[in-house]
Amino acid sequence: MGKAARSTILELDLSPRACGGANTQKRAALQKTTAILNEARAFFLDFLLAHTGKLTEKVIYFSEQHQELRERLLTAEELRSWQEQCTVSTKAHPQVPPAWDFKARFPGMPTHARRAAMKEAIGKVRGYLTARSTWQKSGKKKGKPGLPGAADYPTFYQGAYELELETAHIKDRFVRLKVYDGTAWDWLHFPIKCSRHFQGRMKGKKWKQQSPTLVLRGKGAALHFPQVKEVQAARVVERKLDPHLVTVGVDVNVKNLAVVTVRRDEQILETVFIRDHGLDQARYRHLKKIAKKQRQTGKPIKGECSNQDLWRHIRRTNEDAARSVACHIAAICAKYPGCILLFERLRKIKPKGGSKSRRINRRQANQLRGKTRQYAGEKAYARCSVVTVEINPHGTSQYCSRCGAKGKRFFLQSGKRIFVKWGNLFWCEKCQYEANADHNASVNTHHSFYHELHWQWHDKKRAKPASLSLWSGESRLSEGHPGKD
């Protein structure tokens, strides 16, 4: 049993009033609401950082599960009640310290907005204290966690927004938000760009809707509605006992954004190459322009961003590519119910050598790999209850997927093999196996998951008896050199 999450976006129409959009005062009200909520969050952050002992305080309770007295930290609700007693003056506790008088500093703020700022501040400070404690135990001098920031997107909880999709025509629909106009909190109507896609996602019976978040970017604004769905999926340990288990191995790379292989009963059923269609070269050209402009302008000014349009375009391109590849992988997983999705555990890949633009391009490609792995796991889990497993990447690109011997990578030039580390083809001297290098690595992800070949036997706990012969039942699809063209 688990939970799958997704976000459904509803754009606000902030076009000119003459074109049917919101007026400039409503746009300003959204900015002022974001600013005052950031100030309230900063107020509670300062208060909690001045009283960190309360966040580490433990109380004794009786555990019904273990039938004994145990200790636990204060819950978020208990901390919120304590914050209200110390900062908000009421009839029950009229006396609060002047330095921490919330009502004097933020008069008229609704209760739901104040409590939301309290809970968000509690989460930020607790995360900071945990990170600082971990850093202190590590004994490192560098990498000290910084203080938590107050800036965040405002969330409209129940009672702060109203959205009715059934009462009006699609083009005449509004969302009602309680915002701060600079003097008081009031209800304002904002026209929305409602589509059938948005309606269909909001009507999903299995998806539970949560409170929306306001995202302001440039001249646009949108409400992001988080949705959660309960997903039932068996554990990997239980699925591994199935002799006919289907595994979907994915090798993420640069030119081939993903090479997907599907295996069942020790045979490769399907191989899919998802190419970049020139994405790497296009990104590299943009990064060369950025590096050239940075050289021409000289030393950058601290706190000032440069080449914002180009960087925004690169990020959008990477995001679109990652989501497109993730949808393709999720569609493949949907064809094999009960399968397991395999990715290599790639965490610390640092670009070395080359020009500045080349190093930045490799860094962007590595970020694209991480996004692909994240989005593919989320989409496959939400769509068809597929669990994702990260396997040990050791040897997947260097060893033969057929016999397990160490091979060589090369590329063809005038009909001759040029052996280089970054070659797009793979050749094994022992069994004369030749295939696309990314396809070979993708097949090896299955071997790494099952710990089949000898380069995975260095772990004595998982070692196989010496009498067992190496697995040699690989699919004959590889003999046609997939992807060699």
C-alpha positions as CSV (number, residue, x, y, z in Angstrom):
1,M,0.0,0.0,0.0
2,G,1.3,3.4,-0.9
3,K,0.4,6.8,-2.2
4,A,0.9,8.3,-5.7
5,A,0.9,12.1,-6.1
6,R,0.3,14.4,-9.0
7,S,-0.4,18.1,-9.6
8,T,-3.2,19.6,-11.7
9,I,-2.6,23.2,-12.9
10,L,-5.3,25.8,-13.3
11,E,-4.1,29.0,-14.9
12,L,-5.5,32.4,-13.9
13,D,-6.4,34.7,-16.8
14,L,-4.3,37.8,-16.1
15,S,-4.7,39.3,-19.6
16,P,-5.8,43.0,-19.9
17,R,-9.3,43.7,-18.6
18,A,-10.5,44.6,-22.1
19,C,-9.7,41.1,-23.2
20,G,-11.6,39.5,-20.3
21,G,-8.8,39.0,-17.9
22,A,-8.1,40.3,-14.3
23,N,-7.3,43.9,-13.7
24,T,-3.9,45.2,-12.5
25,Q,-5.2,45.6,-8.9
26,K,-6.0,41.9,-8.6
27,R,-2.6,41.0,-9.9
28,A,-1.0,43.3,-7.3
29,A,-3.2,41.7,-4.6
30,L,-1.7,38.3,-5.3
31,Q,1.8,39.7,-5.0
32,K,0.9,41.5,-1.7
33,T,-0.6,38.3,-0.4
34,T,2.5,36.3,-1.1
35,A,4.7,39.0,0.5
36,I,2.7,39.2,3.7
37,L,2.6,35.4,4.1
38,N,6.3,35.3,3.7
39,E,6.7,37.9,6.4
40,A,4.4,35.9,8.7
41,R,6.4,32.8,8.0
42,A,9.6,34.7,8.8
43,F,8.1,35.8,12.1
44,F,7.4,32.3,13.2
45,L,10.7,31.1,12.0
46,D,12.5,33.6,14.2
47,F,10.3,32.6,17.1
48,L,11.0,28.9,16.7
49,L,14.7,29.4,16.2
50,A,14.8,31.4,19.4
51,H,13.0,28.5,21.3
52,T,14.6,25.4,19.6
53,G,14.4,23.5,22.9
54,K,10.6,23.2,22.6
55,L,11.0,21.4,19.2
56,T,13.3,18.8,20.8
57,E,11.2,18.4,24.0
58,K,9.8,14.9,24.5
59,V,6.6,13.7,26.2
60,I,5.7,10.3,27.7
61,Y,2.7,8.5,26.2
62,F,1.2,5.0,26.4
63,S,1.6,3.0,23.2
64,E,-1.4,0.8,22.5
65,Q,0.6,-1.2,19.9
66,H,3.5,-2.1,22.3
67,Q,1.4,-1.8,25.6
68,E,4.1,0.3,27.3
69,L,5.1,3.9,28.1
70,R,7.2,5.5,25.5
71,E,8.7,8.9,24.6
72,R,8.0,11.0,21.5
73,L,8.5,14.5,20.2
74,L,5.7,17.0,20.3
75,T,3.4,16.8,17.3
76,A,2.9,19.7,14.8
77,E,-0.6,20.3,16.3
78,E,0.8,20.6,19.8
79,L,3.6,22.9,18.7
80,R,1.0,25.1,16.8
81,S,-1.1,25.4,20.0
82,W,1.9,26.3,22.0
83,Q,2.9,29.0,19.4
84,E,-0.6,30.5,19.6
85,Q,-0.4,30.7,23.3
86,C,3.0,32.5,23.1
87,T,2.3,34.9,20.2
88,V,-1.5,35.4,19.8
89,S,-3.4,37.3,22.5
90,T,-6.9,35.9,23.4
91,K,-9.2,35.9,26.3
92,A,-7.6,32.7,27.6
93,H,-4.1,34.1,27.4
94,P,-4.2,37.9,27.0
95,Q,-0.6,38.6,28.0
96,V,2.0,37.9,25.3
97,P,5.5,39.4,25.0
98,P,5.5,42.6,23.0
99,A,8.4,41.4,20.8
100,W,6.3,38.3,19.8
101,D,2.8,39.9,19.5
102,F,1.5,38.6,16.2
103,K,-1.7,40.5,16.1
104,A,0.0,43.8,16.6
105,R,2.3,43.1,13.7
106,F,-0.2,41.5,11.4
107,P,-3.6,42.9,12.2
108,G,-6.6,41.3,10.6
109,M,-4.8,38.2,9.2
110,P,-7.3,35.3,9.0
111,T,-6.9,32.3,11.3
112,H,-6.3,29.8,8.5
113,A,-3.5,31.9,7.0
114,R,-1.8,32.3,10.4
115,R,-2.0,28.6,11.2
116,A,-0.7,27.7,7.8
117,A,2.3,29.9,8.3
118,M,2.9,28.3,11.7
119,K,2.8,24.7,10.4
120,E,5.1,25.6,7.5
121,A,7.6,27.2,9.9
122,I,7.5,24.2,12.1
123,G,8.4,21.9,9.2
124,K,11.2,24.2,8.0
125,V,12.8,24.5,11.4
126,R,12.6,20.8,12.2
127,G,14.2,20.0,8.9
128,Y,17.0,22.5,9.6
129,L,17.6,21.1,13.1
130,T,17.8,17.5,11.7
131,A,20.2,18.6,9.0
132,R,22.4,20.5,11.5
133,S,22.5,17.5,13.9
134,T,23.5,15.2,11.1
135,W,26.3,17.6,10.0
136,Q,27.6,17.9,13.5
137,K,27.7,14.1,13.9
138,S,29.6,13.8,10.7
139,G,32.5,15.9,12.0
140,K,32.9,17.8,8.7
141,K,34.0,21.4,8.7
142,K,32.4,22.3,5.4
143,G,28.8,21.9,4.3
144,K,27.1,23.5,7.4
145,P,23.3,23.8,6.7
146,G,22.1,27.3,6.3
147,L,19.1,28.8,8.2
148,P,15.7,28.1,6.6
149,G,14.3,30.7,4.3
150,A,10.8,32.2,4.6
151,A,10.0,32.5,0.9
152,D,7.4,29.9,-0.3
153,Y,4.3,29.7,-2.4
154,P,1.1,30.5,-0.5
155,T,-1.4,27.7,0.0
156,F,-5.1,28.4,0.1
157,Y,-6.7,26.0,2.6
158,Q,-10.4,25.3,3.0
159,G,-12.3,28.5,3.6
160,A,-9.8,30.6,1.6
161,Y,-10.9,29.7,-1.9
162,E,-14.1,28.7,-3.8
163,L,-14.1,27.0,-7.2
164,E,-17.3,25.7,-8.8
165,L,-16.9,24.1,-12.2
166,E,-20.5,23.0,-12.9
167,T,-22.5,26.2,-12.5
168,A,-21.1,28.2,-15.4
169,H,-19.9,27.9,-18.9
170,I,-16.2,27.1,-19.4
171,K,-15.4,30.6,-20.7
172,D,-17.3,32.3,-17.9
173,R,-15.8,30.6,-14.8
174,F,-14.0,32.3,-11.9
175,V,-12.1,31.2,-8.8
176,R,-12.8,33.1,-5.6
177,L,-9.7,33.7,-3.4
178,K,-9.3,35.5,-0.1
179,V,-6.3,37.8,-0.6
180,Y,-4.6,40.8,0.9
181,D,-5.0,44.0,-1.0
182,G,-2.5,46.1,1.1
183,T,-5.0,47.2,3.7
184,A,-7.3,44.3,4.5
185,W,-8.2,40.7,3.6
186,D,-11.0,40.4,1.1
187,W,-12.6,38.0,-1.4
188,L,-11.7,38.7,-5.1
189,H,-12.9,36.9,-8.2
190,F,-10.2,35.8,-10.7
191,P,-11.1,34.6,-14.3
192,I,-9.5,31.2,-15.1
193,K,-8.5,29.3,-18.2
194,C,-10.5,26.2,-17.6
195,S,-10.1,23.3,-20.0
196,R,-11.7,19.8,-20.5
197,H,-8.3,18.3,-19.5
198,F,-8.4,20.1,-16.1
199,Q,-12.1,19.1,-15.6
200,G,-11.3,15.4,-16.4
201,R,-8.4,15.3,-13.9
202,M,-10.4,17.0,-11.2
203,K,-13.3,14.5,-11.6
204,G,-11.0,11.5,-11.1
205,K,-12.8,9.3,-8.5
206,K,-9.6,7.7,-7.3
207,W,-7.7,10.9,-6.8
208,K,-8.2,12.9,-3.6
209,Q,-7.9,16.6,-4.0
210,Q,-5.8,18.7,-1.6
211,S,-5.5,22.5,-1.0
212,P,-4.2,24.5,-4.0
213,T,-0.9,26.4,-4.1
214,L,-0.6,29.8,-5.8
215,V,2.5,30.0,-8.2
216,L,3.4,33.4,-9.5
217,R,6.0,33.5,-12.3
218,G,6.7,36.5,-14.5
219,K,3.4,37.8,-15.7
220,G,1.5,34.6,-15.2
221,A,-0.2,33.0,-12.2
222,A,-1.6,29.5,-11.7
223,L,-3.2,27.4,-9.0
224,H,-1.5,24.0,-8.5
225,F,-4.0,21.4,-7.1
226,P,-2.1,18.5,-5.5
227,Q,-3.9,15.1,-5.9
228,V,-3.2,11.9,-4.0
229,K,-4.3,8.3,-4.8
230,E,-3.9,5.2,-2.8
231,V,-2.0,2.5,-4.7
232,Q,-1.7,-1.1,-3.8
233,A,1.5,-2.7,-4.8
234,A,3.3,-5.9,-3.6
235,R,6.8,-5.6,-2.2
236,V,9.8,-6.2,-4.3
237,V,10.9,-9.1,-2.1
238,E,7.6,-10.9,-2.7
239,R,7.5,-10.2,-6.4
240,K,11.0,-11.6,-6.8
241,L,9.8,-15.0,-5.8
242,D,7.7,-15.2,-9.0
243,P,9.6,-17.3,-11.6
244,H,7.8,-15.4,-14.4
245,L,8.5,-11.9,-13.1
246,V,8.7,-9.2,-15.8
247,T,11.4,-6.6,-15.3
248,V,11.8,-3.4,-17.3
249,G,15.4,-2.2,-17.3
250,V,16.2,1.4,-18.3
251,D,19.6,2.8,-19.2
252,V,19.5,6.6,-19.3
253,N,22.2,8.3,-21.4
254,V,22.9,11.4,-23.4
255,K,22.3,10.6,-27.1
256,N,19.9,7.8,-26.3
257,L,17.8,9.4,-23.6
258,A,16.6,6.0,-22.5
259,V,17.1,2.4,-23.7
260,V,14.3,0.2,-22.4
261,T,14.5,-3.6,-22.3
262,V,11.7,-5.9,-21.1
263,R,12.7,-9.3,-19.7
264,R,10.7,-12.4,-18.7
265,D,11.9,-16.0,-18.3
266,E,15.5,-15.0,-19.1
267,Q,14.5,-13.6,-22.5
268,I,14.4,-10.0,-23.8
269,L,10.8,-9.5,-25.0
270,E,11.1,-5.9,-26.2
271,T,13.7,-3.2,-26.8
272,V,12.9,0.4,-27.2
273,F,15.4,3.2,-28.0
274,I,14.2,6.7,-27.1
275,R,16.6,9.2,-28.8
276,D,17.2,12.8,-28.1
277,H,16.6,14.1,-31.7
278,G,19.4,16.6,-31.4
279,L,18.6,17.9,-27.9
280,D,22.2,17.5,-26.7
281,Q,23.7,19.5,-29.6
282,A,21.0,22.2,-29.4
283,R,21.6,22.6,-25.6
284,Y,25.3,22.8,-26.2
285,R,24.9,25.6,-28.8
286,H,22.9,27.6,-26.3
287,L,25.4,27.1,-23.6
288,K,28.2,28.2,-25.9
289,K,26.3,31.5,-26.4
290,I,25.9,31.9,-22.6
291,A,29.7,31.3,-22.0
292,K,30.6,33.7,-24.8
293,K,28.3,36.5,-23.3
294,Q,29.8,35.9,-19.9
295,R,33.3,36.3,-21.2
296,Q,32.3,39.6,-23.0
297,T,30.5,41.1,-20.0
298,G,33.4,40.3,-17.6
299,K,33.0,39.5,-13.9
300,P,29.4,38.8,-13.0
301,I,27.6,41.1,-10.5
302,K,26.7,39.4,-7.2
303,G,23.0,38.7,-6.9
304,E,22.3,39.5,-10.5
305,C,21.2,36.8,-13.0
306,S,22.5,36.9,-16.6
307,N,21.2,35.2,-19.8
308,Q,17.8,34.6,-18.1
309,D,15.9,33.9,-21.4
310,L,18.4,31.3,-22.6
311,W,18.6,29.6,-19.2
312,R,14.8,29.5,-19.1
313,H,14.6,28.0,-22.5
314,I,17.2,25.3,-21.6
315,R,15.3,24.4,-18.4
316,R,12.0,24.2,-20.3
317,T,13.6,22.0,-22.9
318,N,15.0,19.6,-20.3
319,E,11.7,19.5,-18.4
320,D,9.7,18.7,-21.6
321,A,12.2,15.9,-22.6
322,A,12.2,14.3,-19.1
323,R,8.4,14.2,-19.0
324,S,8.1,12.9,-22.5
325,V,10.5,10.1,-21.9
326,A,8.8,9.3,-18.5
327,C,5.4,9.0,-20.3
328,H,6.9,6.6,-22.8
329,I,8.5,4.4,-20.1
330,A,5.2,4.4,-18.1
331,A,3.3,3.3,-21.3
332,I,5.7,0.4,-21.7
333,C,5.2,-0.6,-18.0
334,A,1.5,-0.5,-18.5
335,K,1.7,-3.3,-21.0
336,Y,3.2,-5.7,-18.4
337,P,1.1,-5.5,-15.2
338,G,3.0,-6.5,-12.1
339,C,6.4,-5.7,-13.5
340,I,9.3,-4.0,-11.7
341,L,11.0,-0.9,-13.2
342,L,14.8,-0.9,-12.9
343,F,17.1,2.1,-13.0
344,E,20.8,2.5,-12.2
345,R,21.6,4.3,-9.0
346,L,23.5,7.3,-10.3
347,R,24.2,10.0,-7.8
348,K,27.7,11.4,-8.0
349,I,28.5,12.0,-11.6
350,K,30.7,15.1,-12.0
351,P,31.8,16.5,-15.4
352,K,35.5,16.7,-15.9
353,G,37.7,18.3,-18.5
354,G,36.7,20.2,-21.6
355,S,35.5,23.8,-22.0
356,K,33.2,25.5,-19.6
357,S,30.2,25.1,-21.9
358,R,30.9,21.4,-22.3
359,R,31.1,20.9,-18.6
360,I,27.8,22.8,-18.1
361,N,26.2,20.7,-20.8
362,R,27.2,17.5,-19.1
363,R,25.9,18.8,-15.9
364,Q,22.5,19.6,-17.6
365,A,22.5,16.1,-19.1
366,N,23.0,14.6,-15.7
367,Q,20.1,16.6,-14.3
368,L,18.0,15.4,-17.2
369,R,18.8,11.8,-16.2
370,G,17.7,12.4,-12.6
371,K,14.5,14.1,-13.7
372,T,13.7,11.2,-16.1
373,R,14.2,8.6,-13.3
374,Q,12.0,10.6,-10.9
375,Y,9.1,11.3,-13.3
376,A,9.2,7.8,-14.8
377,G,8.9,6.3,-11.3
378,E,6.1,8.6,-10.3
379,K,4.1,8.1,-13.5
380,A,4.5,4.3,-13.6
381,Y,3.5,4.0,-9.9
382,A,0.4,6.2,-10.3
383,R,-0.6,4.6,-13.7
384,C,-0.1,0.9,-13.2
385,S,1.2,0.4,-9.6
386,V,4.7,-0.4,-10.8
387,V,7.5,-0.2,-8.2
388,T,10.8,1.3,-9.1
389,V,14.1,-0.3,-7.9
390,E,17.6,1.3,-8.2
391,I,20.3,-1.3,-8.9
392,N,24.0,-1.2,-8.4
393,P,25.5,0.4,-11.6
394,H,28.9,-1.4,-11.2
395,G,30.0,-3.0,-14.5
396,T,26.8,-2.5,-16.5
397,S,28.6,-0.6,-19.3
398,Q,31.9,-2.5,-19.1
399,Y,30.9,-6.1,-19.1
400,C,29.2,-8.4,-21.6
401,S,25.6,-9.0,-21.0
402,R,25.9,-12.5,-22.6
403,C,29.0,-14.1,-20.9
404,G,30.0,-11.6,-18.3
405,A,33.5,-11.0,-19.6
406,K,34.9,-7.5,-19.7
407,G,34.5,-6.0,-23.2
408,K,35.5,-2.9,-25.2
409,R,33.6,0.1,-26.5
410,F,34.2,1.4,-30.0
411,F,32.7,3.2,-33.0
412,L,32.9,2.4,-36.6
413,Q,34.9,4.7,-39.0
414,S,35.4,3.7,-42.6
415,G,34.5,0.1,-41.7
416,K,37.2,-0.1,-38.9
417,R,36.7,-0.4,-35.2
418,I,38.1,2.6,-33.3
419,F,38.2,1.6,-29.6
420,V,37.5,4.5,-27.4
421,K,36.0,4.8,-23.9
422,W,32.9,6.7,-25.2
423,G,32.1,4.4,-28.2
424,N,28.5,3.8,-29.0
425,L,29.1,0.1,-29.7
426,F,30.2,-2.8,-27.5
427,W,32.3,-5.8,-28.4
428,C,33.3,-8.8,-26.3
429,E,36.5,-10.6,-27.1
430,K,35.5,-13.8,-25.4
431,C,32.2,-14.6,-27.0
432,Q,32.5,-12.2,-30.0
433,Y,29.2,-10.5,-29.0
434,E,28.6,-7.1,-30.6
435,A,25.7,-4.8,-29.8
436,N,24.8,-1.2,-29.1
437,A,26.6,-0.2,-25.9
438,D,23.5,1.4,-24.3
439,H,21.5,-1.8,-25.1
440,N,24.1,-3.9,-23.5
441,A,24.0,-1.7,-20.4
442,S,20.2,-1.9,-20.3
443,V,20.3,-5.7,-20.4
444,N,22.9,-5.7,-17.6
445,T,20.5,-3.9,-15.3
446,H,18.4,-7.1,-15.2
447,H,21.5,-9.1,-14.3
448,S,22.5,-6.7,-11.6
449,F,18.9,-7.0,-10.2
450,Y,19.1,-10.8,-10.0
451,H,22.9,-10.9,-9.3
452,E,23.6,-13.3,-12.1
453,L,27.0,-12.6,-13.7
454,H,30.4,-13.0,-12.0
455,W,31.2,-9.3,-11.8
456,Q,28.3,-9.1,-9.3
457,W,29.6,-12.0,-7.2
458,H,32.1,-9.9,-5.3
459,D,29.5,-9.7,-2.5
460,K,29.8,-13.0,-0.6
461,K,26.3,-12.8,0.9
462,R,24.9,-13.0,-2.6
463,A,27.5,-15.2,-4.3
464,K,26.3,-18.2,-6.3
465,P,27.9,-21.6,-6.2
466,A,30.9,-22.1,-8.4
467,S,29.3,-25.1,-10.1
468,L,26.6,-22.9,-11.6
469,S,27.3,-22.1,-15.2
470,L,27.0,-18.5,-16.5
471,W,23.6,-17.6,-17.8
472,S,23.6,-17.9,-21.6
473,G,20.0,-17.7,-22.6
474,E,20.0,-14.1,-23.8
475,S,17.6,-13.2,-26.5
476,R,18.9,-13.4,-30.1
477,L,17.5,-9.9,-30.8
478,S,20.9,-8.5,-29.9
479,E,22.6,-10.4,-32.7
480,G,21.0,-7.9,-35.2
481,H,23.0,-5.1,-33.6
482,P,20.0,-3.0,-32.4
483,G,20.6,0.7,-32.7
484,K,23.7,0.2,-34.8
485,D,22.3,2.3,-37.5
